[in-house]
Amino acid sequence: MKRSILVYVFFFLATALFAQNSKEAVISNLDNLEREAVLKGDSTALFTKYWSPMMVVNTPANRVGTVEGTKMALKTGKLDYARFDREVEKITFIENIAVVMGQETLEPQGVSDNAGKTITRRFTNVWMDTKEGWRIVARQATIIKVE
């Protein structure tokens, strides 16, 4: 009897861990694909696959913005990077929300602010599981170093 209870508990914990790891893998992949779309300037992917039309952003310029402002920044070349790396340190799930936190290193180019320099910043992406799929609904990026 004790053995069957232990097997059940192990199965339950293993299933829960697998489900958590599976969701984490999905979000990790989506977060990386979103990063790649930003690097490539792929506005179609960003606006149809990754960013919610209701997304709000606490920008590296220390202003609160919307997805419309981010669209304009893409169109005018203000989000143009020669390099854009993202190190995810933590993914946390709260019901249908995934919070991704870590560090980004990028090299802006063209007419972007700090073009030709290396920027290090802390970031938070808030993903929500919507009827269209997982979408970023909020983002924060804070510059911590410019070299």
C-alpha positions as CSV (number, residue, x, y, z in Angstrom):
1,M,0.0,0.0,0.0
2,K,2.8,2.5,1.0
3,R,4.6,1.6,-2.2
4,S,1.6,2.3,-4.4
5,I,1.2,5.7,-2.7
6,L,4.8,6.5,-3.2
7,V,4.6,5.5,-6.9
8,Y,1.5,7.8,-7.3
9,V,3.2,10.7,-5.6
10,F,6.3,10.3,-7.7
11,F,4.2,10.1,-10.9
12,F,2.3,13.2,-9.9
13,L,5.4,15.2,-9.1
14,A,7.2,14.0,-12.3
15,T,4.1,15.0,-14.4
16,A,3.9,18.4,-12.7
17,L,7.7,18.9,-13.3
18,F,7.4,17.9,-16.9
19,A,4.5,20.2,-17.5
20,Q,6.4,23.1,-15.9
21,N,9.5,22.3,-17.9
22,S,7.4,22.0,-21.1
23,K,5.8,25.4,-20.5
24,E,9.2,26.9,-19.7
25,A,10.7,25.5,-22.9
26,V,7.8,27.0,-24.9
27,I,8.3,30.5,-23.3
28,S,12.1,30.3,-23.6
29,N,11.8,29.5,-27.3
30,L,9.2,32.2,-27.9
31,D,11.4,34.8,-26.0
32,N,14.4,33.8,-28.2
33,L,12.3,34.0,-31.4
34,E,11.1,37.5,-30.4
35,R,14.7,38.6,-29.8
36,E,15.7,37.3,-33.2
37,A,12.7,39.1,-34.8
38,V,13.9,42.4,-33.1
39,L,17.4,41.8,-34.3
40,K,16.2,41.2,-37.9
41,G,13.7,44.1,-37.7
42,D,10.9,41.6,-38.6
43,S,7.9,43.8,-37.8
44,T,5.5,41.3,-39.3
45,A,6.5,38.6,-36.8
46,L,6.7,41.0,-33.9
47,F,3.2,42.5,-34.5
48,T,1.5,39.2,-35.5
49,K,3.2,36.6,-33.4
50,Y,5.0,38.0,-30.3
51,W,3.7,41.5,-29.3
52,S,0.2,42.1,-28.1
53,P,-1.5,45.1,-29.6
54,M,-2.1,46.2,-26.0
55,M,1.6,45.9,-25.0
56,V,3.1,48.6,-22.8
57,V,6.8,49.2,-22.4
58,N,9.0,50.9,-19.8
59,T,11.6,51.8,-22.4
60,P,15.4,52.1,-21.9
61,A,14.9,55.8,-22.4
62,N,13.0,55.8,-19.1
63,R,9.6,56.5,-20.7
64,V,6.4,54.5,-20.7
65,G,5.5,53.6,-24.2
66,T,3.0,51.5,-26.2
67,V,3.2,49.1,-29.1
68,E,2.4,52.0,-31.4
69,G,5.5,53.9,-30.3
70,T,7.6,50.7,-30.6
71,K,6.2,50.3,-34.2
72,M,7.4,53.9,-35.0
73,A,10.8,53.2,-33.5
74,L,11.2,50.2,-35.8
75,K,10.0,52.1,-38.9
76,T,12.4,55.0,-38.2
77,G,15.4,52.8,-37.6
78,K,15.6,53.5,-33.8
79,L,15.5,49.7,-33.0
80,D,18.4,48.6,-35.3
81,Y,20.9,46.4,-33.8
82,A,24.1,44.8,-35.1
83,R,24.0,42.4,-32.1
84,F,21.3,41.5,-29.6
85,D,21.9,38.8,-27.0
86,R,19.6,37.9,-24.2
87,E,20.4,35.9,-21.1
88,V,17.3,34.6,-19.4
89,E,17.9,34.1,-15.7
90,K,14.4,33.2,-14.5
91,I,11.0,32.3,-15.9
92,T,8.1,32.3,-13.5
93,F,4.5,31.3,-14.2
94,I,1.4,32.8,-12.5
95,E,-1.7,31.2,-14.0
96,N,-1.8,32.4,-17.7
97,I,1.2,34.8,-17.2
98,A,4.9,34.0,-17.8
99,V,7.4,36.5,-16.4
100,V,10.9,36.3,-18.1
101,M,13.8,38.2,-16.5
102,G,17.4,38.6,-17.2
103,Q,20.1,40.6,-19.0
104,E,20.5,41.8,-22.6
105,T,23.6,43.0,-24.4
106,L,23.2,44.8,-27.7
107,E,25.1,47.0,-30.2
108,P,22.9,49.6,-31.7
109,Q,23.7,50.8,-35.3
110,G,22.5,53.3,-37.8
111,V,20.3,56.1,-36.2
112,S,19.7,54.2,-33.0
113,D,20.7,55.9,-29.8
114,N,24.2,54.9,-28.7
115,A,25.0,53.5,-32.2
116,G,28.4,51.8,-32.2
117,K,28.5,51.2,-28.5
118,T,27.8,48.1,-26.4
119,I,24.7,48.4,-24.2
120,T,24.0,46.2,-21.2
121,R,20.5,46.3,-19.7
122,R,18.2,44.4,-17.4
123,F,14.9,43.3,-18.9
124,T,11.5,41.8,-17.9
125,N,9.1,40.4,-20.5
126,V,5.6,39.6,-19.4
127,W,3.9,37.0,-21.6
128,M,0.2,36.2,-21.4
129,D,-1.5,33.1,-22.8
130,T,-4.3,34.6,-24.9
131,K,-6.7,33.1,-27.4
132,E,-4.2,34.0,-30.1
133,G,-1.4,32.3,-28.2
134,W,1.4,33.6,-25.9
135,R,2.0,37.3,-26.5
136,I,4.2,39.9,-24.7
137,V,1.8,42.3,-22.9
138,A,4.4,44.3,-21.0
139,R,8.1,44.8,-21.2
140,Q,10.7,46.7,-19.2
141,A,14.3,47.4,-20.2
142,T,16.7,49.4,-18.1
143,I,20.2,50.4,-19.3
144,I,22.8,49.6,-16.7
145,K,26.0,50.1,-18.7
146,V,27.1,51.9,-22.0
147,E,30.6,51.2,-23.3
